[in-house]
Each structure stands twice: as structure tokens, then as C-alpha cells.
Amino acid sequence: MTVVPSRSESFGLVALESMACGTPVVAAAVGGLTTLVDDGVTGALIDGGDSGAYADAIEEILASPLRATRYSTAAVLEARRYTWRSTAHDLGNLFDELETRRLVSCP
């Protein structure tokens, strides 16, 4: 299990690398972590900095080997979506979309 108690997170590379290894993630519900970690599917997202909530989530995963295995399998499948090819494709689509928008003119 990987615990990521960040106060802010732009993307969450540590969480993604962990998921790619089949490791459930318990993370703060901030920034990019909210798009990487699917609460209750690939791990747990914790609101705020409540250490007790982190401990509870960790204990629930450790107490249930079946849950840990399900999180592990789902984490690997989710991490597979993040490839250089898909990133380049998404970035290309974003550029295409931005190209078609009108520029903002300031008075």
C-alpha cells in the first residue's frame, strides 16, 4: 500500500507508479490525486488531513485481503490508461480545440 497525504498535488506520479505496480493507494483528495485514485475502487481518498481517517482506510485494506486484491487489480488496469501515446493524443486534441477558439481581445 502507498500512502500519499499531500496537501496539494498537481498530478500524482507517485500514486500512478504505485498503481502500475498493483499497489492500492490511500491518498489525500486533492489535485490530480482525485483523477488518479478511484475511491473505493483503486484505493481510498481522504478529505482533509485527518490522520485517523488515513489510519481507518489503511486498516480496512489490511484487514481484507479480498479488498486489497480487488484494489490492486483495479489499480493496474487504471494505470494502463496512462501511456505516452494516450498523453500525446490527448494533448493533440487539446491543441486542436484551442486552435478553433477565438482569441480574447483586451480593450
C-alpha positions in Angstrom: 0.0 0.0 0.0 1.1 3.5 -0.8 0.0 6.4 1.3 0.1 9.9 -0.3 -1.0 12.5 2.3 -0.2 15.5 0.1 -1.7 18.9 0.9 -1.5 19.7 -2.8 -0.7 17.6 -5.8 -0.5 18.7 -9.5 -0.6 15.2 -11.0 0.2 12.4 -8.5 3.1 10.5 -10.3 3.9 8.6 -7.1 0.4 7.3 -6.9 0.3 6.4 -10.6 3.6 4.5 -10.3 2.3 2.7 -7.3 -0.9 1.7 -9.1 1.1 0.5 -12.1 2.8 -1.9 -9.7 -0.6 -3.2 -8.4 -0.4 -1.4 -5.1 -3.6 0.1 -3.6 -3.3 3.9 -2.8 -4.6 5.8 0.2 -4.3 9.5 -0.8 -5.4 12.9 0.0 -8.4 14.1 -2.0 -6.5 16.9 -3.6 -5.5 18.0 -7.1 -4.5 15.3 -9.6 -4.9 12.5 -7.0 -8.7 12.9 -7.3 -8.5 11.9 -11.0 -6.0 9.0 -10.5 -7.3 7.3 -7.4 -10.9 6.0 -7.7 -12.2 6.0 -4.1 -13.4 2.5 -3.2 -12.1 1.0 -6.5 -8.3 1.5 -6.7 -7.8 2.7 -3.1 -9.1 5.4 -0.8 -9.3 9.2 -1.0 -9.2 11.1 2.3 -10.7 14.5 2.7 -8.6 16.9 4.8 -5.5 15.9 6.9 -7.3 13.7 9.4 -4.7 11.1 10.4 -7.4 9.0 12.0 -9.2 8.8 8.6 -5.9 7.6 7.0 -5.5 5.0 9.7 -9.0 3.7 9.2 -8.6 3.4 5.5 -5.3 1.6 5.9 -6.7 -0.7 8.5 -9.7 -1.5 6.3 -7.5 -2.5 3.4 -5.1 -4.5 5.6 -8.0 -6.3 7.3 -9.5 -7.5 4.0 -7.2 -9.4 1.6 -10.0 -9.6 -0.9 -10.5 -5.9 -0.9 -6.7 -5.4 -1.2 -6.6 -7.8 -4.2 -9.6 -6.0 -5.9 -7.9 -2.6 -5.4 -4.7 -4.0 -6.7 -6.3 -5.4 -9.9 -8.3 -2.2 -10.5 -5.2 0.0 -9.9 -3.2 -1.9 -12.5 -6.0 -1.6 -15.1 -6.4 2.2 -14.3 -2.7 2.8 -14.6 -2.6 1.2 -18.0 -4.6 4.1 -19.4 -1.7 6.5 -18.8 0.6 5.9 -21.7 2.8 8.3 -23.7 0.7 7.5 -26.7 -2.6 8.4 -25.0 -1.0 11.5 -23.4 0.2 12.7 -26.8 -3.2 12.0 -28.4 -5.0 14.0 -25.6 -2.5 16.8 -25.9 -3.0 16.9 -29.7 -6.8 17.1 -29.2 -6.4 19.9 -26.8 -4.2 21.9 -29.2 -6.8 21.3 -32.0 -9.6 22.5 -29.7 -7.6 25.6 -28.6 -6.8 26.4 -32.3 -10.5 26.7 -33.1 -11.4 29.1 -30.3 -11.5 32.8 -30.7 -8.7 34.8 -29.2 -9.6 37.0 -26.3 -9.1 40.7 -27.1 -8.4 43.1 -24.3 -9.7 46.7 -24.6 
